[in-house]
Amino acid sequence: MLKYFLLLFLLGGCVPKHNPQPIDTKFDENKRDWAEVYKLEMKAAVENEDEGAYHFFFQEYMKLRIEQYKASKQNNP
């Protein structure tokens, strides 16, 4: 009897009360700081000795910085 109670408890104990939908998440793409995201990912890659991830995020970081540099040059000639 205890086995069945434990099994029922484990299977039914963590059931969400509602079904979350993507619309439940409020996300503003303009408020995301991609440079900071890339830096944190590069740090994680170094900590995990993941050379491929480091190179990927470093390239993405440099593309972003180049775009920011070009945009600042166009705004301030």
C-alpha positions in Angstrom: 0.0 0.0 0.0 2.8 2.4 0.9 4.4 1.7 -2.6 1.2 2.8 -4.4 0.9 5.9 -2.2 4.5 6.9 -2.9 4.1 6.3 -6.6 0.9 8.4 -6.7 2.7 11.1 -4.7 5.7 11.2 -7.1 3.6 11.2 -10.2 1.1 13.8 -9.1 3.1 16.0 -6.8 4.6 18.4 -9.4 1.8 18.9 -11.8 1.4 22.5 -13.0 -1.9 24.1 -12.2 -2.1 25.8 -15.6 -0.5 25.3 -19.0 2.0 28.1 -19.5 1.9 29.7 -23.0 4.5 31.8 -24.7 2.2 34.8 -24.5 2.6 34.6 -20.7 6.2 35.8 -21.1 6.7 39.6 -21.5 9.9 40.1 -23.5 11.2 43.3 -25.0 13.9 42.6 -27.6 15.1 46.2 -27.4 16.0 45.9 -23.7 18.3 43.0 -24.2 22.0 43.7 -24.0 23.5 41.2 -26.4 27.0 42.3 -25.7 26.6 41.3 -22.1 24.9 38.0 -23.0 27.9 37.2 -25.3 30.4 38.1 -22.6 28.7 35.8 -20.1 28.6 33.0 -22.6 32.3 33.4 -23.4 33.0 33.3 -19.7 31.0 30.1 -19.3 32.8 28.6 -22.3 36.2 29.3 -20.8 35.1 27.8 -17.4 33.8 24.7 -19.3 36.9 24.5 -21.6 34.5 24.7 -24.6 36.7 26.2 -27.3 34.0 25.9 -30.0 31.5 27.8 -28.0 34.1 30.5 -27.1 34.9 31.1 -30.8 31.3 31.2 -31.7 30.3 33.8 -29.1 33.5 35.8 -29.6 32.7 36.2 -33.3 29.1 37.2 -32.5 30.4 39.7 -29.9 32.9 41.2 -32.4 30.1 41.5 -35.1 28.0 43.4 -32.6 30.8 45.7 -31.5 31.6 46.4 -35.2 28.0 47.3 -35.9 27.9 49.5 -32.8 31.1 51.3 -33.9 29.8 51.9 -37.5 26.5 53.2 -36.1 28.4 55.6 -33.8 30.5 56.8 -36.7 27.4 57.5 -38.8 25.8 59.5 -36.0 28.9 61.4 -35.2 30.9 62.0 -38.4 
